[in-house]
């Protein structure tokens, strides 16, 4: 197969070069009745993994988060079909994945009416080894359901190739969702903005895949850059600024190989506990504000929580006014009888569970404050290089505080992660490592490290000590990739190779 490039960047990543090679070699993985066709145009998009430097799970409570792209990407190759089938192919290997999946566009409807989100979610979850297809083909349904298009004139085949570790806490699913939506945006000329794609990708994750994540992963995958770090206010998705990394300062991720998931019980229960706290506070402050005089502080807190963002409460307000109102724990049944469901559409309270509440709220509010202080310290390190070590020490201590809070207040710690963080802390500033913390949804995954100067030897020591202590080969992830919008798209024309003529 001859692959001719018509549009897009000429400098290609190894991932894209591999995909191009598979096309040139007429790989049977790609070409079939429900795969790519030998001829026509193929749109190629990409979206990067992300490193959660600060903020993490507090994103769904409206926190300020600090995120950067990583040099791992998900690639989507999309081709229009002449029929109405939607076909997904994954080049991931392993028994947990059936390599291809297809369905008809018409299967999204019953008697001409779009099915519901729960019906579509159930359809993709019928078999565990095809659930991955929901992250890709579920995007078609979301575009219809959210009114971004009335109909699709034809089907499509999408090939996904990713080197982002699954369950590594670096947003592998968000990258796949965003790369897919970027390709569909181009194929069907939908003219979606970056933030529209981020919101739609989050809906795919929440309503199709059933993982109640916040939006920071999708925003970073769409709008991240290869040169700066994103400061995002998750109310719901405002990019506050792009922050430069100070000279000779870098961030690295170490994948602990302890798998985690935003659909895990601990992650979901922590989210539910936080929204229970929000519900209790809103009810309490509204009742007191109604009976209070104008200017009463309770009225201010009612306004702060009007948009359902816990992180609009300050640390001081939490201790002085909120903490006394929150129970340490509450039974799901008792909560439902007293307050009904929370405002969170991505989760449901289980009547039979006992949920921690106060600690979950405390983590979210403190993490938001820590993130703001961290960003200020990084910016000061850039502006004041003479005192860079002082500013980095401040930032590093905030990372260690965040890691402890994930464990002790959010209930999302991991012994292996704590072990790796402790190793990094022992090597410390003399080895160029100023801070380390758990990332994303917690419970395992990747540790973020704040580094200064040449740290190759120190990082090698961290990996060696981690393997000695836990018997696990950690994986170092460094570097930055362009976000999906910065990358844009590549357009290839596939043509059958003409066999050589022999005389």
Secondary structure, DSSP 8 states (H G I E B T S, - for coil): -EEEEEES-SS--HHHHHHHHHHHTT-TTTBSTTSB-SSEEEEEEEEEEEEEEE-GGGGGGT-EEEEEEEEEEEEEEEEE-SSSEEEEEE---STT--SEEEEEGGGGEETTEE--HHHHHHHHTSSGGGGGGHHHHHHHHHHHHTTS-S--SS-EEEEEEE-S-TTSSS-HHHHHHHHHHHHHHHHTT----HHHHHHHHHHIIIIIS-----SHHHHHHHH--SSEEEEEETTTTEEEEEEE--TTEEEEEEE-S----TTSHHHHHHHHHHHHHHHHHHHHHHHHHHHS-TT-HHHHHHHHTTTS-GGGS-HHHIIIIIGGGS-SEEEHHHHHHHH-S-S-TT----TT-EEE-HHHHHHHHHHHHHHHHHHHHHHHHHH-GGGHHHHHHHHHHHHHHHHHHHHHTSS---HHHHHHHHHHHHHTGGGTEEEEEE-TT-SSSEEEEEEES--HHHHHHHHHHHHHHHS---EEE------HHHH--EEEEEE--------
